[in-house]
């Protein structure tokens, strides 16, 4: 789709197995076929206990039309070192794909993203799942309307 439309697409996140570890990663797709992969650094207790997700150990940035960008997946935006590290690497925009089940989770992500934007003098873009997934037992309800 990125190639077809000629745009950069920041994907949500999903579990992958890598070197015997299970990680939650977000992929960024470029029109030329290149990909940037960012693992989630801070697995939530639910991810660790229910899905055996581990936190990643690297964080980086990528460039789009001369603008340095980064990704902080969901819970990552709640830890101040993630946006700080990204902006130290030159990020001007941080993308935050997220999934929460209840309004308080979505508000928490939003407020932490706003705080990260102010304290790091950057833009933060959030995008969350909304609606229901009745066939997925652990993700039946998705809330991000804020």
N, C-alpha and C positions, 0 to 999 in steps of 0.2 A: 504494500500500500504506500509506503514511503517513496519507493521508486516511481510508482504509477502517478502519484500526486505531486512529486517533487518537493516534499516537505519533510522536516524532521519530526519524528513521533516519539514522545516519551511514553513508554508503556507503563501499565500498572506494575504490580509485582506478583510473583508466583514462586512456589517452591521448586528448587532444582537440587539434584545430587551432584556433588563435586568432590572428588578425592575422598570418598567415604564420609563426607559431611553433607547435611541437608541445610541449604541456605534459602533465604527469601531474597530474590533478586528483581531488580527493575532493569529493563533493557531500553536503550535509546537507539532508534533505527534512523539511518541516514539515507538519502536518496541514492548515494553511490554504492550502497550495499554494506557499508561499514556499520559496526554496532559498538555501543559502549555499554558495559554491564556494571551495575553498581549493586553490591550485596547490602542488605540491611545489616547495620552494625549491632543494633540492640533488639534481639528477639524478645517479644513480650512473654510473660509467664505462660499465657495460653498457647502461644506458638511452641515454646519449649516443651510444655507438658503434653499437648495434644498432637502436635505434628513433628516433634523432635527437631525443630528448627534451631540452628545455632547462629550466633552472631557472626557476621563477616569480620574481616580484619584489614580491609583496605578501603580507602575513600579517594576519589579523584574527580577531576573536572573534564569537561569537553567544550569544544567551541562551536558556536552556530553563528555564522555571518559576523565574525569578529567579536562576538560576545561570549565570555567564559561563563559556563553554566555547571551546575551540579545537581545531584539528586539526594534527597534525604527521605527514606521510605518511612512513612507513617510515624511510628514511635520514635524514630531517630530525631525528628524535629524537636522533641521534648528534651533532648540532651544538648546543652549549650555548646559542647565541643564539636558537634557535627557541623552546624552552620559556621562556626568560627573557623574550623579547619578548611571548609570549602571556600570561605571568603579569603582566608590567608593564601589559598591557592589561586586567587583571582576571580572567584565566582561573583558575578553580578546578579545572577538569577539562580534561585534554588527551586527545583520542582519537587513537590511532595505528593506522590500518590498515596492514598490511604483507604483503609477499610475499617469502619467501626460499626458496632451493632446498635448502639444507643446514642441519643442526642448528646449526653455528657461527653462521650468519647470524641464526637465530631467537634464539639465546642473546644475541648482540650487541644486538639490538633490545631484548630483555627487560632486560638489565643497564643499558643506556643509559636506558630508560624508568624503571627504578627509581632511577637516579641523578638523573634530571630531577625525579622526584617529591620526593625528599629535598631536593635543593638549591633547589627552587623552592617547597616547602611546598604542593604541590598533588596532586591525584589524576591518575594517568595510566592510561588504559585501552587495552590492546593487543588487536588481533584480526587474526589472519593466516589466509591460505589454507592448507588442508590437503588432501592427496590428489594425484591425478594429472589432467592434462588432455592426454591423448595426441594430441588433434587440434590442439593449439597448440604448434608447434615450439619456441618460446622459453619456454614455461611448462609443460613436461611434468611437472615434479615441484614440489610445493609442500610446504613444511615449516614448521610452527609449533607443534608439540606441545611446549611447555615450560611 
